[in-house]
Amino acid sequence: MRKRDRIQALLWAVFGLYVMYEGILLKLGTGRAPKPGFMIFWVGVIIVILSALFFLGTFAAPEQERTDLWRGIRWLRGAKLAAALALYMAAFQPLGFILSTFLLLVYMFKGLEPQSWRNALLFSAATVAICYLVFGVFLELQFPPGVLSFILS
């Protein structure tokens, strides 16, 4: 296992160096006047640092026996979530942000993680309201109004 982990850490380090290189090609700028490559470069630095820590950790950690990583995974739950997200994407324009997001959250709270109806409806409504306030009101992003356009006008 250690050999695989070390190889994986080295591959991540190479990837991080590549990301840093691409950031440099886009020009870094300064902290006060960043250019397009500034953020990309620092993401690459973080990847390199994390991969170095992971690589060094392989020397300190005791050897672990191999286990079955896929045992106990609830595949059906993941498939249901993927289907719900695909349906959400399809319904986003016609239903609008508020209604489609509310319905998705109700399904996630009630269908995937069983909650009481009260909690599912309350948390879904609160989450949609907070998201709409932050992104729609304060940041002034445009959401598709959908079927609730008469309320938002």
Backbone as a chain_set.jsonl record, in Angstrom:
{"seq": "MRKRDRIQALLWAVFGLYVMYEGILLKLGTGRAPKPGFMIFWVGVIIVILSALFFLGTFAAPEQERTDLWRGIRWLRGAKLAAALALYMAAFQPLGFILSTFLLLVYMFKGLEPQSWRNALLFSAATVAICYLVFGVFLELQFPPGVLSFILS", "coords": {"N": [[0.823, -1.198, 0.0], [1.963, 1.215, 0.722], [3.737, 1.807, -1.35], [2.015, 2.301, -3.519], [0.659, 4.544, -2.504], [2.768, 6.371, -2.361], [3.453, 6.626, -5.051], [1.063, 7.698, -5.995], [1.07, 10.133, -4.585], [3.295, 11.353, -5.739], [2.4, 11.62, -8.379], [0.306, 13.444, -8.001], [1.826, 15.61, -7.152], [3.262, 16.191, -9.482], [1.129, 16.93, -11.112], [0.288, 19.225, -9.666], [2.559, 20.849, -10.04], [2.359, 21.236, -12.777], [-0.039, 22.708, -12.877], [0.815, 25.001, -11.536], [2.717, 25.902, -13.395], [1.069, 26.5, -15.602], [-0.367, 28.6, -14.458], [1.679, 30.496, -14.217], [2.203, 30.979, -16.909], [-0.066, 32.383, -17.564], [0.359, 34.775, -16.364], [1.057, 36.185, -13.248], [0.774, 38.551, -11.639], [0.246, 40.689, -8.794], [-0.492, 40.517, -5.233], [-2.148, 42.668, -4.707], [-2.911, 43.46, -7.213], [-3.994, 41.182, -8.87], [-3.476, 38.951, -11.623], [-4.819, 36.893, -14.326], [-3.549, 34.346, -13.86], [-2.944, 34.19, -11.187], [-4.584, 33.015, -9.094], [-4.736, 30.393, -10.073], [-2.047, 29.6, -10.003], [-1.554, 29.579, -7.204], [-3.331, 27.633, -6.354], [-2.101, 25.426, -7.516], [0.25, 25.433, -5.967], [-0.804, 24.749, -3.467], [-1.733, 22.156, -4.046], [0.719, 20.865, -4.516], [1.945, 21.125, -1.993], [0.13, 19.663, -0.353], [0.368, 17.137, -1.557], [3.037, 16.609, -0.989], [2.946, 16.46, 1.796], [1.312, 14.219, 2.043], [2.974, 12.321, 0.828], [5.156, 12.309, 2.633], [3.791, 11.4, 4.845], [3.427, 8.748, 4.28], [5.683, 7.493, 5.132], [5.573, 7.658, 7.859], [3.227, 6.462, 8.681], [1.849, 3.358, 9.806], [1.977, 0.21, 8.101], [-0.934, -0.749, 6.391], [-3.429, -3.245, 6.227], [-4.919, -4.567, 3.281], [-8.166, -3.664, 2.38], [-11.587, -4.181, 1.407], [-12.691, -1.661, -0.444], [-15.147, -1.017, -1.534], [-17.174, -2.221, -0.174], [-20.228, -2.013, 1.546], [-21.163, 0.338, 0.44], [-23.828, 2.38, -0.546], [-25.222, 1.982, -3.361], [-27.641, 2.415, -4.706], [-28.694, 4.667, -3.504], [-26.906, 6.665, -4.352], [-27.42, 6.59, -7.099], [-30.072, 7.445, -7.115], [-29.727, 10.076, -6.22], [-28.173, 11.133, -8.309], [-30.019, 10.938, -10.407], [-31.982, 12.672, -9.417], [-30.577, 15.098, -9.468], [-30.147, 15.363, -12.217], [-32.79, 15.642, -13.086], [-33.348, 18.01, -11.743], [-31.656, 19.797, -13.119], [-32.92, 19.756, -15.596], [-35.383, 20.843, -14.954], [-34.828, 23.354, -14.039], [-34.831, 25.774, -15.655], [-37.584, 25.9, -16.718], [-39.184, 25.734, -14.333], [-37.956, 27.51, -12.635], [-35.623, 29.038, -10.286], [-36.394, 29.106, -7.511], [-38.641, 27.311, -7.085], [-37.747, 24.863, -8.282], [-35.37, 24.333, -6.857], [-36.356, 24.195, -4.261], [-38.017, 21.904, -4.454], [-36.079, 19.952, -5.066], [-34.536, 19.984, -2.707], [-36.452, 19.227, -0.799], [-36.894, 16.601, -1.655], [-34.326, 15.562, -1.204], [-34.047, 15.905, 1.578], [-36.252, 14.467, 2.561], [-36.519, 12.096, 1.015], [-33.925, 10.947, 0.634], [-32.462, 11.238, 3.011], [-34.114, 10.377, 5.53], [-36.353, 12.499, 7.102], [-38.607, 14.278, 9.244], [-41.703, 15.481, 7.85], [-42.183, 18.112, 8.52], [-39.609, 19.122, 9.234], [-38.264, 18.678, 6.791], [-39.667, 20.35, 4.97], [-39.387, 22.843, 6.257], [-36.534, 23.223, 6.442], [-35.878, 23.121, 3.748], [-37.278, 25.332, 2.689], [-36.072, 27.398, 4.184], [-33.396, 27.173, 3.344], [-33.606, 27.748, 0.578], [-34.616, 30.363, 0.75], [-32.49, 31.727, 2.043], [-30.42, 31.328, 0.174], [-31.542, 32.665, -2.029], [-31.704, 35.274, -1.015], [-28.963, 35.865, -0.529], [-27.671, 35.393, -3.07], [-29.497, 36.317, -5.061], [-30.546, 38.793, -4.142], [-28.569, 40.312, -2.604], [-26.104, 39.883, -4.078], [-27.085, 40.288, -6.558], [-27.578, 38.454, -8.679], [-28.958, 36.97, -11.602], [-31.671, 34.879, -11.683], [-33.522, 32.274, -13.299], [-36.891, 33.01, -13.369], [-39.125, 31.36, -13.818], [-42.17, 29.558, -13.191], [-42.999, 31.032, -11.056], [-42.839, 33.712, -11.671], [-44.673, 35.818, -11.52], [-44.834, 36.424, -8.816], [-42.338, 37.436, -8.17], [-42.192, 39.773, -9.574]], "CA": [[0.0, 0.0, 0.0], [2.799, 2.409, 0.798], [4.282, 2.103, -2.672], [0.936, 2.929, -4.29], [0.419, 5.88, -1.959], [3.882, 7.235, -2.752], [3.296, 6.904, -6.486], [-0.068, 8.609, -6.108], [1.512, 11.448, -4.102], [4.184, 11.929, -6.745], [1.573, 12.026, -9.52], [-0.377, 14.683, -7.615], [2.832, 16.682, -7.137], [3.513, 16.556, -10.88], [-0.058, 17.681, -11.539], [0.359, 20.539, -9.035], [3.596, 21.626, -10.73], [1.784, 21.63, -14.062], [-1.003, 23.784, -12.614], [1.629, 26.188, -11.247], [3.294, 26.332, -14.668], [0.001, 27.145, -16.381], [-0.63, 29.883, -13.816], [2.761, 31.414, -14.573], [1.999, 31.362, -18.309], [-1.163, 33.361, -17.627], [0.845, 35.955, -15.633], [0.605, 36.148, -11.869], [0.422, 39.828, -11.043], [0.58, 40.796, -7.376], [-1.64, 40.33, -4.346], [-3.048, 43.835, -4.834], [-3.383, 43.531, -8.599], [-3.8, 39.841, -9.437], [-3.788, 38.715, -13.028], [-5.555, 35.629, -14.461], [-2.864, 33.165, -13.383], [-2.637, 34.282, -9.756], [-5.324, 31.999, -8.338], [-4.358, 29.085, -10.59], [-0.719, 29.308, -9.477], [-1.615, 29.246, -5.776], [-3.991, 26.322, -6.245], [-1.041, 24.468, -7.789], [1.129, 25.379, -4.793], [-1.513, 23.98, -2.436], [-1.714, 20.749, -4.452], [2.081, 20.35, -4.299], [2.16, 21.011, -0.54], [-0.658, 18.538, 0.152], [0.94, 15.875, -2.026], [4.277, 16.39, -0.233], [2.554, 15.984, 3.121], [0.829, 12.852, 1.872], [4.148, 11.494, 0.57], [5.887, 12.157, 3.893], [2.948, 10.616, 5.744], [3.548, 7.317, 3.984], [6.82, 6.967, 5.896], [5.236, 7.652, 9.287], [2.058, 5.62, 8.951], [2.108, 1.917, 9.762], [1.418, -0.507, 6.951], [-2.308, -1.185, 6.615], [-3.824, -4.364, 5.394], [-5.824, -4.197, 2.213], [-9.574, -3.932, 2.657], [-12.488, -3.974, 0.284], [-13.159, -0.279, -0.354], [-16.495, -0.855, -2.074], [-18.145, -2.894, 0.678], [-21.065, -1.148, 2.365], [-21.594, 1.546, -0.267], [-25.234, 2.326, -0.959], [-25.225, 2.39, -4.756], [-28.961, 2.886, -5.111], [-28.837, 6.039, -3.003], [-26.148, 7.526, -5.262], [-28.145, 6.638, -8.368], [-31.247, 8.303, -6.898], [-29.259, 11.46, -6.15], [-27.778, 11.529, -9.663], [-31.256, 11.134, -11.171], [-32.619, 13.894, -8.912], [-29.823, 16.249, -9.965], [-30.434, 15.48, -13.647], [-34.131, 16.202, -13.169], [-33.221, 19.403, -11.293], [-31.097, 20.576, -14.23], [-33.936, 19.865, -16.642], [-36.513, 21.642, -14.473], [-34.369, 24.643, -13.533], [-35.332, 26.87, -16.493], [-39.044, 26.062, -16.756], [-39.786, 25.963, -13.012], [-37.285, 28.616, -11.971], [-34.712, 28.695, -9.197], [-37.035, 28.91, -6.206], [-39.453, 26.101, -7.039], [-36.967, 23.656, -8.571], [-34.45, 24.087, -5.747], [-37.17, 23.767, -3.123], [-38.425, 20.512, -4.673], [-34.892, 19.112, -4.937], [-34.165, 19.89, -1.301], [-37.459, 18.411, -0.114], [-36.596, 15.216, -1.995], [-33.095, 15.147, -0.524], [-34.295, 15.816, 3.024], [-37.272, 13.476, 2.894], [-36.336, 10.828, 0.325], [-32.602, 10.344, 0.776], [-32.138, 11.246, 4.449], [-35.46, 10.507, 6.098], [-36.641, 13.506, 8.113], [-40.051, 14.518, 9.333], [-42.161, 16.414, 6.823], [-42.012, 19.471, 9.048], [-38.209, 19.505, 9.081], [-37.913, 18.716, 5.377], [-40.236, 21.564, 4.37], [-38.806, 24.016, 6.903], [-35.145, 23.387, 6.041], [-35.855, 23.414, 2.314], [-37.7, 26.725, 2.516], [-35.041, 28.27, 4.759], [-32.217, 27.139, 2.479], [-33.924, 28.483, -0.649], [-34.725, 31.784, 1.094], [-31.146, 32.262, 2.298], [-29.707, 31.368, -1.112], [-32.102, 33.723, -2.854], [-31.278, 36.553, -0.454], [-27.53, 36.093, -0.743], [-27.288, 35.47, -4.471], [-30.429, 37.085, -5.868], [-30.752, 40.159, -3.661], [-27.322, 41.004, -2.262], [-25.144, 39.811, -5.178], [-27.847, 40.684, -7.74], [-27.499, 37.494, -9.77], [-30.239, 36.736, -12.253], [-32.143, 33.504, -11.703], [-34.734, 32.139, -14.099], [-38.043, 33.07, -12.465], [-40.008, 30.212, -14.029], [-43.606, 29.69, -12.992], [-43.26, 31.985, -9.975], [-42.427, 35.032, -12.118], [-45.634, 36.826, -11.106], [-44.554, 36.775, -7.421], [-41.073, 38.182, -8.095], [-42.3, 41.039, -10.304]], "C": [[0.864, 1.258, 0.0], [3.34, 2.799, -0.573], [3.241, 2.795, -3.544], [0.67, 4.356, -3.811], [1.522, 6.843, -2.36], [3.803, 7.603, -4.234], [2.165, 7.9, -6.701], [0.324, 10.019, -5.669], [2.411, 12.121, -5.128], [3.412, 12.383, -7.983], [0.823, 13.321, -9.219], [0.598, 15.855, -7.591], [3.141, 17.145, -8.56], [2.338, 17.359, -11.428], [-0.044, 19.098, -10.954], [1.408, 21.429, -9.68], [3.103, 22.095, -12.096], [0.79, 22.785, -13.897], [-0.252, 25.087, -12.314], [2.213, 26.769, -12.534], [2.255, 27.063, -15.525], [-0.372, 28.502, -15.781], [0.421, 30.913, -14.168], [2.608, 31.881, -16.018], [0.905, 32.42, -18.458], [-0.82, 34.678, -16.942], [0.204, 36.01, -14.25], [0.074, 37.477, -11.365], [0.878, 39.865, -9.599], [-0.673, 40.544, -6.544], [-2.64, 41.468, -4.451], [-3.633, 43.982, -6.232], [-3.179, 42.175, -9.262], [-4.194, 39.787, -10.904], [-4.422, 37.328, -13.139], [-4.871, 34.392, -13.884], [-2.621, 33.124, -11.889], [-3.292, 33.159, -8.958], [-4.907, 30.593, -8.764], [-3.001, 28.669, -10.028], [-0.803, 28.861, -8.015], [-2.388, 27.956, -5.513], [-2.974, 25.219, -6.512], [-0.083, 24.317, -6.626], [0.478, 24.54, -3.695], [-1.516, 22.494, -2.775], [-0.338, 20.133, -4.195], [2.338, 20.159, -2.809], [1.403, 19.816, 0.029], [-0.097, 17.193, -0.307], [2.249, 15.574, -1.313], [3.967, 15.885, 1.17], [2.065, 14.542, 3.066], [2.005, 11.892, 1.658], [4.932, 11.249, 1.86], [5.103, 11.307, 4.891], [3.035, 9.127, 5.488], [4.717, 6.689, 4.738], [6.48, 6.823, 7.377], [4.117, 6.676, 9.617], [2.443, 4.144, 8.917], [1.432, 1.301, 8.541], [0.01, -0.996, 7.287], [-2.614, -2.36, 5.707], [-4.869, -3.897, 4.397], [-7.249, -4.583, 2.577], [-10.391, -3.684, 1.398], [-13.115, -2.59, 0.427], [-14.625, -0.112, -0.742], [-17.561, -1.526, -1.225], [-18.935, -1.855, 1.482], [-21.537, 0.129, 1.686], [-23.022, 1.357, -0.74], [-25.359, 2.87, -2.387], [-26.563, 2.973, -5.189], [-29.175, 4.337, -4.674], [-28.101, 7.026, -3.911], [-26.843, 7.681, -6.604], [-29.385, 7.528, -8.254], [-30.851, 9.771, -6.868], [-28.86, 11.957, -7.531], [-29.008, 11.792, -10.527], [-31.97, 12.416, -10.729], [-31.9, 15.135, -9.416], [-30.032, 16.448, -11.461], [-31.824, 16.087, -13.867], [-34.136, 17.672, -12.764], [-32.684, 20.29, -12.42], [-32.131, 20.781, -15.328], [-35.064, 20.803, -16.233], [-36.111, 23.056, -14.086], [-34.915, 25.82, -14.342], [-36.86, 26.99, -16.456], [-39.672, 26.358, -15.394], [-39.185, 27.162, -12.288], [-36.471, 28.139, -10.779], [-35.452, 28.3, -7.929], [-37.763, 27.573, -6.141], [-38.63, 24.84, -7.278], [-35.999, 23.332, -7.437], [-35.206, 23.615, -4.511], [-37.564, 22.292, -3.26], [-37.241, 19.548, -4.551], [-34.527, 18.916, -3.475], [-35.172, 19.072, -0.5], [-37.192, 16.939, -0.397], [-35.352, 14.729, -1.249], [-33.305, 14.986, 0.976], [-35.252, 14.684, 3.375], [-36.973, 12.103, 2.272], [-35.0, 10.16, 0.576], [-32.156, 10.249, 2.232], [-33.45, 11.434, 5.184], [-35.542, 11.478, 7.282], [-38.163, 13.581, 8.247], [-40.435, 15.505, 8.234], [-41.95, 17.852, 7.258], [-40.581, 19.947, 8.84], [-37.809, 19.62, 7.611], [-38.414, 19.992, 4.71], [-39.6, 22.828, 4.946], [-37.37, 24.257, 6.437], [-35.02, 23.699, 4.553], [-36.22, 24.866, 2.062], [-36.643, 27.693, 3.041], [-33.808, 28.319, 3.863], [-32.454, 27.925, 1.197], [-33.999, 29.977, -0.354], [-33.348, 32.411, 1.32], [-30.354, 32.365, 0.996], [-30.232, 32.491, -2.0], [-31.696, 35.101, -2.325], [-29.817, 36.851, -0.754], [-27.228, 36.318, -2.219], [-28.203, 36.361, -5.306], [-30.551, 38.538, -5.458], [-29.422, 40.876, -3.451], [-26.316, 41.009, -3.41], [-25.768, 40.129, -6.528], [-27.635, 39.753, -8.941], [-28.894, 37.267, -10.332], [-30.549, 35.24, -12.251], [-33.33, 33.421, -12.64], [-35.946, 32.113, -13.169], [-39.002, 31.895, -12.607], [-41.455, 30.522, -13.768], [-43.949, 30.676, -11.883], [-42.92, 33.415, -10.359], [-43.398, 36.14, -11.681], [-45.408, 37.266, -9.658], [-43.342, 37.692, -7.329], [-41.164, 39.542, -8.781], [-42.788, 42.171, -9.449]], "O": [[0.528, 2.249, -0.649], [3.395, 3.981, -0.914], [3.552, 3.768, -4.231], [0.48, 5.263, -4.62], [1.251, 8.004, -2.666], [4.055, 8.746, -4.616], [2.292, 8.833, -7.494], [-0.054, 10.994, -6.318], [2.3, 13.325, -5.36], [3.733, 13.415, -8.571], [0.716, 14.194, -10.081], [0.237, 16.97, -7.968], [3.267, 18.342, -8.816], [2.532, 18.353, -12.127], [-0.332, 20.063, -11.662], [1.185, 22.628, -9.852], [3.394, 23.214, -12.519], [0.786, 23.725, -14.692], [-0.645, 26.153, -12.787], [2.203, 27.983, -12.736], [2.538, 28.115, -16.098], [-0.661, 29.446, -16.516], [0.097, 32.079, -14.395], [2.854, 33.048, -16.321], [0.95, 33.249, -19.367], [-1.633, 35.603, -16.942], [-1.013, 35.898, -14.1], [-0.976, 37.519, -10.724], [1.802, 39.145, -9.222], [-1.769, 40.379, -7.08], [-3.844, 41.257, -4.302], [-4.708, 44.553, -6.413], [-2.302, 42.023, -10.112], [-5.109, 40.475, -11.357], [-4.55, 36.644, -12.124], [-5.56, 33.467, -13.454], [-2.137, 32.116, -11.373], [-2.615, 32.437, -8.226], [-4.744, 29.708, -7.925], [-2.821, 27.52, -9.623], [-0.184, 27.866, -7.637], [-2.112, 27.263, -4.535], [-2.971, 24.196, -5.827], [0.354, 23.207, -6.321], [1.141, 23.715, -3.066], [-1.322, 21.659, -1.892], [-0.244, 19.005, -3.711], [2.891, 19.136, -2.404], [1.962, 19.04, 0.804], [-0.086, 16.227, 0.456], [2.553, 14.41, -1.053], [4.644, 14.99, 1.676], [2.374, 13.742, 3.949], [2.038, 10.799, 2.223], [5.326, 10.118, 2.146], [5.692, 10.579, 5.689], [2.75, 8.325, 6.378], [4.733, 5.477, 4.955], [7.035, 5.968, 8.066], [4.073, 6.127, 10.718], [3.264, 3.729, 8.099], [0.441, 1.82, 8.029], [-0.21, -1.588, 8.344], [-2.126, -2.452, 4.58], [-5.608, -2.946, 4.65], [-7.503, -5.699, 3.029], [-9.926, -3.051, 0.45], [-13.955, -2.364, 1.297], [-15.272, 0.844, -0.315], [-18.747, -1.409, -1.531], [-18.352, -0.923, 2.035], [-22.245, 0.925, 2.302], [-23.38, 0.304, -1.268], [-25.573, 4.065, -2.59], [-26.601, 3.929, -5.962], [-29.771, 5.131, -5.401], [-28.619, 8.103, -4.205], [-26.856, 8.767, -7.183], [-29.71, 8.272, -9.179], [-31.551, 10.618, -7.424], [-29.178, 13.09, -7.89], [-29.037, 12.756, -11.292], [-32.499, 13.156, -11.559], [-32.546, 16.125, -9.758], [-30.088, 17.586, -11.928], [-32.004, 16.943, -14.733], [-34.84, 18.485, -13.365], [-33.187, 21.39, -12.649], [-32.207, 21.856, -15.922], [-35.639, 21.486, -17.081], [-36.983, 23.885, -13.826], [-35.419, 26.777, -13.755], [-37.38, 28.073, -16.19], [-40.605, 27.157, -15.313], [-39.83, 27.76, -11.428], [-36.603, 27.003, -10.324], [-35.159, 27.261, -7.339], [-37.52, 26.784, -5.228], [-38.79, 23.853, -6.56], [-35.829, 22.162, -7.093], [-34.739, 22.729, -3.796], [-37.458, 21.524, -2.303], [-37.381, 18.456, -3.999], [-34.239, 17.796, -3.052], [-34.785, 18.306, 0.384], [-37.255, 16.113, 0.514], [-35.332, 13.615, -0.726], [-32.8, 14.038, 1.577], [-35.07, 14.015, 4.391], [-37.153, 11.073, 2.921], [-34.935, 8.939, 0.716], [-31.532, 9.263, 2.626], [-33.851, 12.571, 5.435], [-34.892, 11.294, 8.311], [-38.898, 13.005, 7.444], [-39.599, 16.267, 7.749], [-41.581, 18.707, 6.452], [-40.357, 21.045, 8.329], [-37.099, 20.55, 7.23], [-37.675, 20.641, 3.97], [-39.308, 23.772, 4.211], [-37.023, 25.381, 6.073], [-34.144, 24.465, 4.152], [-35.541, 25.554, 1.3], [-36.356, 28.703, 2.399], [-33.239, 29.389, 3.647], [-31.588, 28.691, 0.774], [-33.493, 30.781, -1.137], [-33.08, 33.51, 0.835], [-29.694, 33.374, 0.746], [-29.453, 33.188, -2.649], [-31.379, 35.995, -3.109], [-29.474, 37.953, -1.181], [-26.604, 37.315, -2.583], [-27.723, 37.089, -6.174], [-30.649, 39.422, -6.309], [-29.177, 41.924, -4.048], [-25.725, 42.052, -3.691], [-25.063, 40.229, -7.532], [-27.527, 40.211, -10.078], [-29.888, 37.363, -9.612], [-29.769, 34.437, -12.762], [-34.078, 34.39, -12.774], [-36.015, 31.273, -12.272], [-39.624, 31.479, -11.629], [-41.931, 31.614, -14.08], [-45.097, 31.112, -11.789], [-42.728, 34.256, -9.482], [-42.98, 37.282, -11.493], [-45.763, 38.392, -9.307], [-43.314, 38.614, -6.514], [-40.288, 40.385, -8.583], [-42.926, 43.294, -9.932]]}, "num_chains": 1, "name": "protein.A"}
